[in-house]
Amino acid sequence: MKKWTKIKRKMNIKNFKQPPTFVIDKQSKLRHALHSVHAHDHADEILNLIKELK
């Protein structure tokens, strides 16, 4: 079984066209979750979130 399938089942996630992105800090605390992202600006969006969290 693929790793993502196991994660979806564990988190009870259904019908995701694209896996979500989670921003987790150094203390292993979930800081942000992105569920609908676009490939062309995804990296910039993540970098901006990380800069805001610092």
Backbone torsions as a table, in degrees:
resi	resn	phi	psi	omega
1	MET	NA	137.5	-178.8
2	LYS	-70.6	149.6	-177.0
3	LYS	-58.3	-43.8	-177.6
4	TRP	-63.7	-36.7	178.3
5	THR	-62.9	-40.8	177.7
6	LYS	-63.3	-41.7	-179.7
7	ILE	-65.1	-44.8	179.6
8	LYS	-59.9	-42.0	179.8
9	ARG	-66.9	-41.8	-178.6
10	LYS	-64.5	-39.0	-178.0
11	MET	-92.2	0.6	-179.1
12	ASN	57.8	44.9	179.2
13	ILE	-97.2	129.4	-179.5
14	LYS	-126.9	147.8	170.7
15	ASN	58.5	37.6	173.3
16	PHE	-82.7	123.9	174.5
17	LYS	-73.5	-30.6	-177.7
18	GLN	-139.4	136.1	179.7
19	PRO	-61.2	144.7	177.7
20	PRO	-72.1	161.4	175.9
21	THR	-112.0	132.0	179.2
22	PHE	-114.4	134.3	174.6
23	VAL	-102.5	117.6	-176.4
24	ILE	-119.7	132.5	-177.9
25	ASP	-83.4	-179.3	-176.5
26	LYS	-64.6	-22.0	178.5
27	GLN	-91.6	14.6	179.7
28	SER	62.8	30.1	178.8
29	LYS	-99.1	131.3	177.2
30	LEU	-67.4	120.9	-177.9
31	ARG	-103.2	-30.2	-178.4
32	HIS	-162.0	147.3	176.0
33	ALA	-129.1	129.1	177.4
34	LEU	-110.7	122.9	-176.2
35	HIS	-105.9	-28.0	178.3
36	SER	-126.3	100.1	-177.2
37	VAL	-118.0	157.4	176.9
38	HIS	-114.9	134.1	-174.0
39	ALA	-57.8	-36.8	-174.0
40	HIS	-69.1	-23.7	179.8
41	ASP	-126.7	12.4	-176.6
42	HIS	-62.0	-46.7	-178.4
43	ALA	-62.1	-43.2	178.8
44	ASP	-63.8	-39.4	179.9
45	GLU	-63.3	-42.8	179.0
46	ILE	-65.7	-45.0	179.5
47	LEU	-61.0	-41.3	178.5
48	ASN	-64.2	-40.5	177.7
49	LEU	-62.5	-43.5	-179.1
50	ILE	-63.9	-41.0	178.3
51	LYS	-63.4	-39.4	178.8
52	GLU	-66.9	-32.4	-176.8
53	LEU	-78.1	-18.8	-179.0
54	LYS	-72.9	NA	NA
